[in-house]
Amino acid sequence: MLILNADEMWQAVSLPKVMDTVEEAYRIFAKGEFFMPDRPVVTHGDDTLLYMPCFTEKCFGTKVLTLFPANPAKGFPYIDGLMLLNDAESGKTVSIMDGGCLTAMRTGAVGGVGMRCFSPASAHTVGVIGAGKQGFYQALYATCARDIRHIYLYDSFPGKDFGPYVASLQAALGGKQPEIHVCGSPEELLANSEIVVTASPATSPVMPNDTALLKGKCFVAIGSYKPTMRELPNAIWELVDHVYTELPFAMEESGDLSQPLEDGIITEDRVRYIGDYLLAHPVPVPPPPGTTTYFKSVGMGLLDLCVADFIYHEALRTGMGQKVRF
Ligand SMILES: NC(=O)c1ccc[n+]([C@@H]2O[C@H](COP(=O)([O-])OP(=O)(O)OC[C@H]3O[C@@H](n4cnc5c(N)ncnc54)[C@H](O)[C@@H]3O)[C@@H](O)[C@H]2O)c1
């Protein structure tokens, strides 16, 4: 069995190839070549345990995540956990890897794929609302999806010290060095960003309900995964014909979709699936500048499985990780 920690996982892969793997996972979803039961969610007080099993024709696996909202204030990550990857023939566990790292790696790639599909090819600016762990990797993958020259960050955490965050981001960006700007408000971020990513656990919209501020941007909403969570305001529905998401369950799971559906602001026919888009467009066709687009991700075990299988094979090929005999 191969055990992989976060450093080894990042060293084994290249970000554009993780995005390609995520695109392929969406196509597998659209073709129905998988088995993924609804993920059991266990809540205990404010804390959540997520079990995300999934099978493809090639392999199967389970990501087990803990989401502890009080953790960031204690200096621990909000999301932690493990990914178990199994051989499809024997059921044997072939790899155990860091589930928090896998989540950030594939969720960043999900955002990057959303940008490759739905942002103009000429986009040079990205804004990230919610400068936490996912926001970090959204910014990083944005620079692989587009020629990003300016990154704008906004976070509502009172008195947040952006210094270490910006320094880590600059280090991770390596040779590419877009300018990084910390914004004092979501309005300032919106005024400067062609692509806007929301990556917060907010329960009410993280930006004003103002079509003039939202118009002409590519929105990638990552954070809301419960009906009580919400990042985008209703004004978005005046600007887009439809939203792209991953799977029908997103309409129940995420308040960004369930609330406007319940309130009669949208109907289900305005919800489309990125897998169908990618099957129809083997090479994504970016929209012209000035188009408002909206991609809402809730994540799914199929993404973790495909990315974990990719990491495992890349790690074997490059000699990463520790082999352990059970
Ligand atoms: N779509 C997916 O597949 C996927 C995957 C992983 C995590 N998530 C979700 O993404 C969200 C962020 O996760 P994380 O691991 O980055 O958490 P995190 O705690 O590391 O970061 C969240 C950041 O958002 C900030 N924030 C909270 N409310 C805000 C607001 N109204 N405006 C601006 N900033 C705000 C917090 O201060 C914090 O810095 C969570 O809700 C998580 O469940 C989604």
The ligand as an ORCA input file, in Angstrom:
! r2SCAN-3c Opt
* xyz 0 1
  N     -17.323     22.783     -3.797
  C     -16.509     21.923     -3.223
  O     -16.222     20.842     -3.746
  C     -15.887     22.281     -1.922
  C     -14.739     21.605     -1.517
  C     -14.134     21.977     -0.329
  C     -14.687     22.961      0.466
  N     -15.825     23.579      0.054
  C     -16.417     24.624      0.894
  O     -15.677     25.817      0.692
  C     -15.830     26.654      1.847
  C     -14.453     27.180      2.284
  O     -13.668     26.081      2.748
  P     -12.173     26.305      3.275
  O     -11.602     24.963      3.500
  O     -11.465     27.248      2.375
  O     -12.464     27.045      4.656
  P     -11.514     28.112      5.398
  O     -12.054     28.223      6.778
  O     -10.096     27.742      5.212
  O     -11.748     29.478      4.601
  C     -12.971     30.152      4.520
  C     -12.690     31.649      4.554
  O     -13.904     32.338      4.230
  C     -13.946     33.515      5.048
  N     -15.328     34.001      5.096
  C     -16.377     33.544      5.810
  N     -17.479     34.259      5.526
  C     -17.125     35.192      4.614
  C     -17.818     36.215      3.938
  N     -19.118     36.433      4.131
  N     -17.134     36.992      3.069
  C     -15.808     36.808      2.857
  N     -15.096     35.842      3.486
  C     -15.748     35.034      4.337
  C     -13.376     33.075      6.387
  O     -12.937     34.177      7.155
  C     -12.237     32.151      5.932
  O     -11.020     32.855      5.790
  C     -16.522     25.794      2.903
  O     -17.886     26.103      2.939
  C     -16.308     24.395      2.378
  O     -17.247     23.474      2.835
  C     -16.428     23.261     -1.117
*
